[in-house]
Amino acid sequence: MTVTTTAHANFRGQAREALTFYQSVFGGDLSLATYADIHSAESPGQADHIAFGRVRAPSGFDIMAYDVQPSKGYDPGENAFYITLQGNDTDEIKAHWDGLSDSATTILIPLGPALFAPDRGGHQSRSSKLPSEVEVLDRRERHDQPQVLMDEMQA
């Protein structure tokens, strides 16, 4: 089992531009799903904003990003990113989740099934030295293939 971390940048309407830029620099595959794609736009103006975005290059460069929904607070200096911890062993992921949750001030998303992963959760950390949010994903499923997710949701 290998566990990886992936930087996840948060934007307010600039995620597509940022990810396209990263792809132009590092190469690799660009995956984008908009709020319209996943039927989660809070307003018409948000429909083309990015709900899931990722650039993954053969060199090992890997970054995820999305546009924060209007209903969520966003300050680029306060809530600009979180870290994703990903793996394919559910027991190991749950053990890491338990360890990370021990230092959480708030559980934002309880660990459990999500449309794009068997297990996902998020929390805010007590330590100001850590990112404000940590997300745990189990990549046994098609987390890296948003188009498959879109097709399944529309079926």
C-alpha positions as CSV (number, residue, x, y, z in Angstrom):
1,M,0.0,0.0,0.0
2,T,1.3,3.4,-0.9
3,V,-0.2,6.6,0.5
4,T,0.2,9.9,-1.4
5,T,-0.6,13.5,-0.7
6,T,-1.8,15.9,-3.3
7,A,-2.0,19.7,-3.0
8,H,-5.5,21.0,-3.5
9,A,-5.8,24.7,-4.3
10,N,-9.0,26.6,-3.7
11,F,-10.1,29.4,-6.0
12,R,-13.1,31.6,-6.6
13,G,-13.6,31.4,-10.4
14,Q,-10.0,30.9,-11.4
15,A,-9.5,27.1,-11.0
16,R,-9.7,26.4,-14.8
17,E,-7.2,29.1,-15.6
18,A,-4.8,27.8,-12.9
19,L,-5.0,24.2,-13.9
20,T,-4.6,25.0,-17.6
21,F,-1.5,27.0,-16.7
22,Y,-0.1,24.1,-14.7
23,Q,-0.8,21.7,-17.5
24,S,1.0,24.0,-19.9
25,V,4.1,24.0,-17.7
26,F,4.2,20.4,-16.4
27,G,2.3,18.6,-19.2
28,G,0.1,15.6,-18.3
29,D,-3.6,15.0,-18.2
30,L,-6.1,17.8,-17.3
31,S,-9.4,16.6,-15.8
32,L,-12.2,19.1,-15.3
33,A,-15.7,18.7,-14.1
34,T,-17.9,21.8,-13.7
35,Y,-20.7,22.4,-11.2
36,A,-23.1,22.1,-14.2
37,D,-21.6,18.7,-15.0
38,I,-22.3,17.4,-11.5
39,H,-25.6,19.2,-11.2
40,S,-24.5,21.2,-8.1
41,A,-24.4,24.8,-9.3
42,E,-25.7,27.1,-6.6
43,S,-26.4,29.9,-9.2
44,P,-26.3,30.2,-13.0
45,G,-23.0,32.1,-12.8
46,Q,-21.4,29.2,-11.0
47,A,-22.3,26.6,-13.6
48,D,-19.0,26.7,-15.5
49,H,-16.9,26.9,-12.4
50,I,-14.8,23.9,-11.5
51,A,-16.1,21.4,-9.0
52,F,-13.3,18.9,-9.6
53,G,-10.1,19.7,-11.4
54,R,-6.7,17.9,-11.5
55,V,-3.5,17.9,-13.5
56,R,-1.4,14.7,-13.2
57,A,1.8,14.5,-15.2
58,P,4.0,11.4,-15.8
59,S,6.8,13.2,-14.0
60,G,4.9,12.9,-10.8
61,F,3.5,16.5,-10.7
62,D,0.0,16.3,-9.3
63,I,-2.3,19.1,-8.2
64,M,-6.1,19.3,-7.6
65,A,-8.2,22.5,-7.5
66,Y,-11.7,23.7,-7.5
67,D,-13.8,26.9,-7.3
68,V,-15.2,27.4,-3.8
69,Q,-19.0,27.6,-3.9
70,P,-20.6,31.0,-3.2
71,S,-22.3,29.7,-0.1
72,K,-18.9,28.9,1.5
73,G,-16.6,31.5,2.9
74,Y,-13.4,32.1,1.0
75,D,-10.4,34.2,1.8
76,P,-7.3,33.3,-0.4
77,G,-5.1,33.9,2.7
78,E,-7.3,31.8,5.0
79,N,-8.9,28.9,3.1
80,A,-6.7,28.7,0.0
81,F,-5.9,24.9,0.0
82,Y,-6.3,21.6,1.7
83,I,-4.4,18.4,1.5
84,T,-5.8,15.1,0.1
85,L,-4.6,11.8,1.5
86,Q,-5.3,9.0,-1.0
87,G,-4.8,5.3,-1.0
88,N,-6.4,2.0,-2.0
89,D,-6.6,0.2,1.3
90,T,-9.7,1.1,3.2
91,D,-8.4,-0.1,6.6
92,E,-5.3,2.0,6.2
93,I,-7.2,5.1,5.0
94,K,-9.6,4.7,8.0
95,A,-6.7,4.4,10.4
96,H,-5.2,7.6,9.0
97,W,-8.5,9.3,9.2
98,D,-8.9,8.4,12.8
99,G,-5.4,9.8,13.6
100,L,-6.1,13.0,11.7
101,S,-9.5,13.4,13.4
102,D,-7.9,13.2,16.8
103,S,-6.5,16.7,16.3
104,A,-9.6,18.1,14.6
105,T,-11.6,21.0,16.0
106,T,-14.5,20.4,13.6
107,I,-15.5,17.4,11.4
108,L,-16.7,19.1,8.2
109,I,-17.6,15.9,6.3
110,P,-17.8,12.6,8.3
111,L,-15.8,9.8,6.7
112,G,-18.2,7.8,4.4
113,P,-19.1,7.1,0.9
114,A,-19.1,9.8,-1.8
115,L,-20.1,9.7,-5.4
116,F,-16.5,9.7,-6.5
117,A,-14.8,7.6,-3.8
118,P,-15.8,4.8,-1.4
119,D,-14.6,6.9,1.6
120,R,-14.2,10.7,1.9
121,G,-14.1,13.0,4.8
122,G,-12.8,16.4,5.9
123,H,-12.0,18.2,9.1
124,Q,-10.4,21.4,10.4
125,S,-7.2,21.0,12.3
126,R,-6.4,22.5,15.8
127,S,-2.9,23.2,14.7
128,S,-2.3,26.4,12.8
129,K,0.8,24.7,11.3
130,L,-1.4,22.3,9.3
131,P,-3.8,23.1,6.4
132,S,-7.2,24.0,7.5
133,E,-8.8,21.0,5.9
134,V,-7.8,17.4,5.2
135,E,-9.6,15.2,2.9
136,V,-9.2,11.4,2.9
137,L,-10.1,9.5,-0.3
138,D,-10.0,5.9,-1.1
139,R,-8.9,5.6,-4.8
140,R,-10.1,2.0,-5.4
141,E,-12.8,3.5,-7.5
142,R,-12.7,6.0,-10.4
143,H,-11.7,9.2,-8.4
144,D,-9.3,10.1,-11.2
145,Q,-11.9,9.8,-13.9
146,P,-14.5,12.6,-13.5
147,Q,-16.1,11.8,-16.9
148,V,-17.0,8.3,-15.7
149,L,-18.6,9.9,-12.6
150,M,-20.6,12.3,-14.9
151,D,-21.8,9.4,-17.0
152,E,-22.9,7.4,-14.0
153,M,-24.7,10.3,-12.5
154,Q,-26.7,10.9,-15.7
155,A,-27.6,7.2,-16.1
